[in-house]
Amino acid sequence: MLELLPAPPADPLWDLTAEYAADPRPERLDLVLGVYRDHTGATPVMAAVKKAEIRLAERSGSKEYLGLSGNTAFNRAMLTTVLGTEALTARATAVQTVAGTGALRLLADLVRQTRPGTTVWISDPAYVNHRPILEGAGLTVRTFRWLDATGLLEDLREAGRGDVVLLQGCCHNPTGADPSPETWEELAGLAAKNGWIPFVDLAYHGLGDGLEADLRPTRMLAERLPEVLIAVSCSKNFGLYSDRTGCAVVVGSSARALRHAETALQNAARTLYSMPPDHGAAVVATVLEDERLKAAWLAELDAMRHRITANRTDLVAHLGALGHEEEARALGRQKGMFSMLPLTPGGMLRMRRRSGIYGTTAGRINIAGVPAHRIPFLARGIADALRAPAATETV
C-alpha cells in the first residue's frame, strides 16, 4: 500500500535549512526559520521563563493528565492578556493547544463542524502554513490582497455572511506589513455589515509596537463584533518554541454558544492529540500570575523588540547608503520579526549562491535572526542580488 503513495511535496523551509547546513562557507547567514536570535546568534531562554521553571521544579508537581482543555490557569491568563478587560473575557472561552499551529487547526475544525463548506479568506501573500492547515480541515480557501489597503478592502467586500477571514493581528508573516488603524476600523465595519467572522492569528504580539499596541486591533474586533476566533502562540514572545504552547480562543455572543464552542474544541483536540503538554503552559501561567515575573518578562520582551527594530533601522541605513533608497524605505515601513525583501525568487537564489545568505524563495528573511555586526554584510548581499540577473540563474 505505501508504495502506491505519490511522492509528497517537500517543505521548502526545511529544504532551505538543510541546504544551509550543507553550505561550507563560514560567512553564511541563516535567515529562514522564524526564531528570535540574540546578538550572538543564539536563541535564548528568557530569564523570567528560567525563574518560572525553577519554581515549578521545586514544587515537584504531578505529571497527571491535564484534561481536554489543558491548563486552566494558563487559559485564564491568556484570555486576560489577549482581551484585556473583564467585559471581553466574560464573552470568551479558551482551550490550550499544541502551539499556535494547533490553535489554527482546532479553530479550523470548529468552523468546519459549525458551517460545513465555509469559505476562509487568507492574505496574499500568507504565512506558508495557513492554506495547508485550512484545506487539511476540509475548508475552501480564497485570497485577498494584503499589501494594497484599497485592494484588501475591495476583495473582502466579496466575503459573505458566514465566511471566515483569517487576519494576522500584528507583525504580518511574511511581509512585516500591517494595516493602518484606519484600515482595521474599516475591516471591523465591513465584517459587521456583511456578516463575516474574523479569525485572528496572534503569533508575534509584543514584537512590533509593544504588547498593548499590538493587541489593540484584536481587542477592537472583539469589542465590535459578536463572534471572533483567535489563535494564540507563545513560541515567539515567551521563547517557548520547542514547548509548543498556545491556545484557541472563541469570543461569542452567548454563554450557550461558548459552551458549545468549548466542547467542539475539546472533541477536536481529543481526535488530534488528546491533551496538550503542560510544561510550557505552566511556565506562562506562573509568569503571568506573578507581578514581578510578569514585569521582568515584559522588560525582556521590550528589549527583544528594540533589538529587532534596531536591526531593521540599521539595515535600512546601510542599504540606502549603497544606493537603494527606495527599497530601503519600503523595508523601513515593516515591523516585527520578518521582512520581505524586494527580490524575485531568482534574486533570492543569487543571494544564496553569491553571498551565502538564506531567506525563503518568496523573499522573506528573519530580521530578528541577524547578529547586529552582520547587518552590513546582509545589506551588501541584498544590493548584490538586486543587480541584473545572470541568464543562467534559475530557480
C-alpha positions in Angstrom: 0.0 0.0 0.0 2.7 2.5 1.0 4.4 2.0 -2.3 1.3 3.4 -4.1 1.6 6.7 -2.3 2.5 9.6 -4.6 5.7 11.5 -3.7 4.6 14.2 -1.2 5.8 17.8 -1.7 8.9 18.7 0.2 8.7 21.5 2.8 10.6 24.5 1.3 11.6 25.9 4.6 13.2 22.7 5.9 14.8 22.1 2.5 16.4 25.6 2.7 17.6 24.8 6.3 19.2 21.6 5.1 20.8 23.4 2.2 22.2 26.0 4.7 23.6 23.3 6.9 25.4 21.7 4.0 26.9 25.1 2.9 30.7 25.1 3.8 31.1 28.9 3.7 31.8 30.2 7.3 30.2 33.6 6.4 26.8 32.1 5.5 23.8 33.5 7.3 20.6 31.6 8.1 17.5 33.9 7.9 15.0 31.2 7.0 13.4 29.9 10.3 11.3 32.2 12.3 13.1 32.2 15.6 14.4 35.2 17.6 18.2 35.2 18.0 20.3 37.5 20.2 23.4 39.4 19.2 25.5 36.3 19.4 23.2 34.3 17.1 21.7 32.1 19.9 18.0 31.7 20.7 18.0 32.5 24.4 15.7 31.2 27.2 14.2 34.3 28.8 15.2 34.9 32.4 11.6 35.1 33.6 11.0 31.7 32.0 14.0 30.2 33.7 12.8 31.5 37.1 9.4 30.1 36.5 10.9 26.7 35.5 12.9 26.6 38.7 9.8 27.4 40.7 7.9 24.7 39.0 10.7 22.2 39.5 10.8 23.0 43.3 7.1 22.3 43.6 7.6 18.7 42.2 4.1 18.6 40.9 2.3 15.6 39.4 2.6 14.6 35.8 -1.1 13.6 35.7 -3.2 14.4 32.6 -4.5 17.9 32.4 -7.8 17.3 30.7 -9.0 18.2 27.2 -8.9 22.0 27.8 -5.4 21.8 29.1 -4.0 24.1 31.9 -7.0 26.1 33.1 -4.7 28.7 34.8 -2.9 29.2 31.5 -6.2 29.6 29.7 -7.4 32.3 32.1 -4.1 34.1 31.9 -4.3 34.1 28.1 -7.8 35.5 28.0 -6.8 38.3 30.3 -3.6 39.1 28.4 -5.1 39.0 24.9 -8.6 40.6 25.6 -7.6 42.9 28.4 -11.0 43.6 30.0 -13.4 41.7 32.2 -16.2 42.6 29.7 -14.4 40.8 26.9 -13.1 37.8 28.9 -16.6 37.2 30.1 -17.6 36.7 26.4 -14.8 34.3 25.6 -13.6 30.8 26.2 -10.1 29.3 25.7 -8.7 25.8 25.2 -4.9 25.1 25.4 -3.4 23.8 22.2 -0.2 22.4 20.8 1.2 25.8 20.0 -0.3 28.4 17.6 -0.4 25.8 14.8 -2.6 23.6 16.9 -4.9 26.5 17.7 -5.3 27.3 14.0 -6.2 23.7 13.3 -8.7 23.3 16.2 -10.4 26.5 15.2 -10.5 25.4 11.5 -12.1 22.2 12.7 -14.6 24.2 14.7 -15.5 26.2 11.6 -16.0 23.0 9.6 -18.2 21.5 12.3 -20.5 24.5 12.6 -20.5 25.6 9.0 -19.6 22.8 6.5 -18.5 24.3 3.2 -17.4 27.6 4.7 -15.0 29.7 2.7 -12.0 31.0 4.6 -10.1 34.0 3.2 -6.4 34.4 3.7 -4.0 37.1 2.7 -1.8 37.0 -0.4 1.0 36.6 0.5 0.2 34.5 3.5 2.0 32.5 6.2 3.1 29.4 4.4 1.2 27.1 6.7 -2.2 28.8 6.6 -3.6 27.2 3.4 -2.4 23.7 4.2 -4.0 23.9 7.7 -7.3 25.2 6.5 -7.5 22.8 3.5 -6.5 19.9 5.7 -9.5 20.7 7.8 -11.7 20.5 4.7 -12.3 24.2 4.2 -12.4 26.2 1.0 -9.7 28.9 0.7 -9.8 32.2 -1.2 -7.3 35.0 -1.0 -7.4 38.8 -0.7 -4.7 41.3 -1.5 -2.6 42.3 1.6 0.0 44.9 0.6 -2.6 47.2 -1.0 -5.1 48.5 1.5 -7.6 49.5 -1.2 -7.3 46.1 -2.8 -7.7 44.4 0.6 -11.0 46.1 1.3 -12.2 45.6 -2.3 -11.5 41.9 -2.1 -13.1 41.4 1.3 -16.3 43.1 0.2 -16.9 39.8 -1.6 -16.7 37.9 1.6 -20.3 36.9 2.5 -22.3 36.1 5.6 -20.8 33.1 7.5 -17.5 33.4 5.6 -14.3 33.5 7.8 -11.4 35.9 7.2 -8.0 35.0 8.6 -6.1 38.1 9.7 -2.7 38.3 11.3 -3.2 40.5 14.4 0.2 42.2 14.1 3.7 41.8 12.5 2.4 40.1 9.4 4.3 37.0 8.3 5.9 37.0 5.7 5.7 40.7 4.8 6.1 42.7 8.0 3.4 45.0 6.7 0.4 45.7 8.9 -2.9 47.6 8.2 -3.2 51.1 9.5 -5.5 51.8 12.4 -8.0 53.3 9.9 -7.9 50.1 7.8 -8.5 48.0 10.8 -11.6 50.1 11.6 -12.8 49.7 8.1 -12.3 45.9 8.3 -14.4 45.8 11.5 -17.2 47.8 9.8 -17.1 45.5 6.8 -17.3 42.4 8.9 -20.3 43.9 10.8 -22.1 44.9 7.6 -21.5 41.7 5.6 -21.6 39.2 8.4 -18.2 37.5 8.0 -16.2 36.3 11.0 -12.6 37.5 11.8 -10.2 34.7 12.6 -7.1 36.4 14.1 -3.7 34.7 14.2 -1.7 36.1 17.1 1.9 34.8 16.9 4.1 37.9 17.3 2.4 40.3 19.8 4.9 42.3 21.7 7.5 42.3 18.9 6.0 45.1 16.7 4.9 48.3 18.5 4.7 46.8 22.1 2.3 44.3 23.6 -0.6 46.6 24.2 -0.4 48.3 20.8 0.0 45.0 19.0 -3.1 43.6 20.7 -5.3 46.7 20.0 -6.7 45.6 16.6 -7.7 42.2 18.0 -9.4 43.8 21.0 -11.2 46.3 18.8 -12.6 43.4 16.6 -13.8 41.6 19.8 -15.5 44.7 21.1 -17.3 45.5 17.8 -18.3 42.1 16.6 -20.5 39.2 18.0 -18.0 36.4 17.1 -14.2 36.4 16.7 -11.8 33.4 16.6 -8.3 33.9 17.9 -5.3 31.5 17.6 -2.6 32.5 20.1 1.1 31.3 20.2 3.6 31.7 23.0 6.5 30.5 20.9 7.9 33.9 20.0 7.1 36.2 22.8 7.9 33.7 25.5 10.7 31.9 23.6 8.9 28.6 24.1 9.4 27.2 20.6 10.0 23.6 21.5 7.5 23.5 24.3 4.6 24.1 21.7 2.4 26.4 23.8 -0.7 28.1 22.6 -4.4 28.4 22.9 -7.6 28.7 20.8 -9.9 31.5 21.9 -13.5 32.0 20.9 -15.3 35.2 21.5 -19.1 34.7 21.3 -22.4 36.4 22.0 -23.9 34.0 24.5 -22.9 31.6 27.3 -24.6 28.7 25.4 -22.6 29.4 22.2 -19.4 29.4 24.2 -20.2 26.1 25.9 -20.9 24.5 22.6 -17.7 26.0 21.1 -15.6 24.8 24.0 -17.0 21.3 23.7 -16.4 21.2 20.0 -12.8 22.3 20.5 -12.3 19.6 23.2 -13.7 17.0 20.8 -11.4 18.1 18.0 -8.4 18.0 20.4 -9.4 14.5 21.5 -9.1 13.2 18.0 -5.9 15.0 17.1 -3.7 14.8 20.1 -6.0 14.1 23.1 -4.4 16.5 25.7 -1.7 19.2 25.3 1.7 19.2 27.1 1.7 21.1 30.4 5.2 22.4 30.8 5.1 25.5 28.6 1.6 26.4 29.7 2.6 26.1 33.4 5.6 28.3 32.8 3.4 31.0 31.1 0.8 30.8 33.9 3.5 31.2 36.5 5.0 34.2 34.8 1.7 36.0 34.2 0.3 35.3 37.7 3.3 36.8 39.5 3.7 40.5 39.2 7.5 40.5 39.5 7.9 37.8 36.9 5.4 39.4 34.6 7.3 42.8 34.8 10.6 41.0 34.1 9.0 39.2 31.1 7.6 42.5 29.7 11.0 44.1 30.1 12.7 41.3 28.2 10.0 41.3 25.5 10.6 45.1 25.1 14.4 44.5 24.8 13.8 41.9 22.1 11.5 44.3 20.2 14.0 47.1 20.4 16.8 44.9 19.1 14.6 43.9 16.1 13.7 47.5 15.4 17.4 48.5 15.6 18.3 45.7 13.2 15.8 46.9 10.7 16.8 50.6 11.1 20.4 49.7 10.6 19.7 47.6 7.5 17.6 50.5 6.0 20.5 52.9 6.6 23.2 50.5 5.1 21.0 49.6 2.1 20.3 53.3 1.4 24.0 54.1 1.6 24.6 51.5 -1.1 22.3 53.4 -3.5 19.0 51.6 -2.9 17.0 54.3 -1.1 13.6 53.3 -2.5 14.0 49.6 -1.4 15.3 50.8 2.0 12.2 53.0 2.6 9.9 50.0 1.9 11.8 47.9 4.4 11.6 50.7 7.0 7.8 50.6 7.0 7.8 47.0 8.0 7.7 45.7 11.6 8.2 42.5 13.6 10.4 39.5 13.1 10.2 39.3 9.3 11.0 41.5 6.4 10.0 40.9 2.7 13.0 41.8 0.5 12.5 43.5 -2.9 13.9 40.4 -4.6 12.4 37.9 -7.0 12.9 34.2 -6.5 15.8 34.4 -8.8 17.2 37.2 -6.7 16.9 35.2 -3.6 18.7 32.4 -5.3 21.5 34.7 -6.3 21.8 35.9 -2.8 22.2 32.3 -1.5 24.7 31.4 -4.2 26.8 34.5 -4.2 26.7 35.6 -0.6 25.6 32.6 1.5 22.5 34.5 2.8 19.5 32.2 3.1 15.9 33.5 3.1 12.8 32.0 1.6 12.3 31.8 -2.1 9.4 34.3 -1.8 11.7 36.9 -0.3 11.2 36.6 3.4 14.0 37.0 5.9 14.0 36.8 9.6 15.3 40.2 10.6 15.4 39.0 14.3 17.9 36.4 13.3 20.7 38.7 12.2 23.6 39.5 14.6 23.9 43.3 14.7 27.5 43.2 13.4 26.4 41.3 10.3 23.9 43.9 9.1 26.4 45.5 6.7 27.1 42.0 5.2 23.4 41.5 4.8 23.0 44.9 3.1 25.8 44.2 0.7 24.3 40.8 -0.2 20.9 42.3 -0.9 22.5 45.1 -3.0 24.5 42.5 -5.0 21.3 40.4 -5.6 19.5 43.5 -6.8 21.8 43.7 -9.8 20.7 42.4 -13.2 20.2 38.7 -13.0 22.6 36.3 -14.7 20.9 34.5 -17.6 22.0 31.1 -16.2 20.4 31.6 -12.7 17.0 30.0 -12.5 15.0 28.8 -9.5 
